[in-house]
Amino acid sequence: MQHYLLYALLLPFWVLCAQFAFHATSLKGVEKQKECRTIGIVCTTIGIVSLVTRDILFVMSGLALIMIGLRMMAISLDRIDKKTFIDVPPQ
C-alpha cells in the first residue's frame, strides 16, 4: 500500500515539473534564461536524488528528470542578441 501512495504522489509531481518547464520556455529574454537555469538545476538535482531509492519507477523518473534538467540548462545558455560569438576573437 505504501508503494501505491508513493506512485500516486509521483504523478502530480511530474505534472508540476512539466508546468514549470513549459512556463519557463514560454518567457522571453533574460527572464527565460534565469527561469530555465533555475528549473534545470532543480530538476537535475531531484533526478539525481531519486536515483538513490533503487525502485524502478523512481529510477526511470529520475533519469527523465535529469534529461529535462539538462535540456532546460541548455536552453538557458542561448544567446539573447545572437550577435556576440564566444569562439571568434573581436576584430
C-alpha positions in Angstrom: 0.0 0.0 0.0 2.9 2.3 0.7 4.2 1.9 -2.9 0.8 3.0 -4.3 0.8 6.1 -2.2 4.3 7.0 -3.4 3.3 6.4 -7.0 0.2 8.5 -6.5 2.4 11.4 -5.3 4.8 10.9 -8.2 2.2 11.7 -10.9 1.2 15.2 -9.6 4.9 15.9 -9.1 5.6 15.2 -12.8 2.7 17.5 -13.8 4.1 20.2 -11.6 7.6 19.8 -13.2 6.1 19.9 -16.7 4.2 23.0 -15.9 7.3 24.8 -14.6 9.2 23.7 -17.7 6.5 24.9 -20.1 6.2 28.2 -18.3 10.0 28.8 -18.4 10.3 28.1 -22.1 7.4 30.5 -22.9 9.2 33.5 -21.4 11.5 35.8 -23.4 15.0 37.3 -23.0 16.8 37.4 -19.7 13.8 36.1 -17.8 13.8 32.9 -19.9 17.5 32.4 -19.2 17.1 32.8 -15.4 14.0 30.6 -15.2 15.4 27.9 -17.4 18.6 27.8 -15.5 16.8 27.6 -12.1 14.3 24.9 -13.3 17.2 23.0 -14.9 19.2 22.9 -11.7 16.2 21.9 -9.6 15.1 19.1 -12.0 18.6 17.7 -12.3 19.1 17.7 -8.6 15.8 16.0 -7.9 16.5 13.5 -10.6 19.9 12.6 -9.1 18.4 12.3 -5.6 15.6 10.0 -6.9 18.2 7.5 -8.2 19.0 6.6 -4.6 15.7 4.8 -4.0 16.5 2.0 -6.4 12.9 1.5 -7.2 12.4 1.1 -11.0 9.7 3.7 -11.3 11.7 6.3 -9.3 14.9 5.5 -11.2 13.2 5.9 -14.6 11.6 9.1 -13.4 14.9 10.3 -12.1 16.6 9.7 -15.4 13.8 11.6 -17.2 14.1 14.5 -14.8 17.9 14.6 -15.3 17.3 14.8 -19.1 14.7 17.5 -18.7 17.0 19.5 -16.4 19.9 19.3 -18.8 17.7 20.4 -21.6 16.5 23.4 -19.6 20.1 24.3 -18.7 21.0 24.1 -22.4 18.1 26.4 -23.3 19.3 28.9 -20.7 22.7 29.1 -22.4 21.1 30.5 -25.6 22.4 34.0 -26.6 19.9 36.8 -26.5 21.1 39.1 -29.3 22.8 36.4 -31.5 25.5 38.9 -32.5 28.2 38.0 -30.0 30.1 34.8 -30.6 32.3 33.3 -27.9 34.8 31.5 -30.0 35.5 34.3 -32.5 38.0 36.9 -31.4 36.9 40.5 -31.7 38.2 42.5 -34.7 
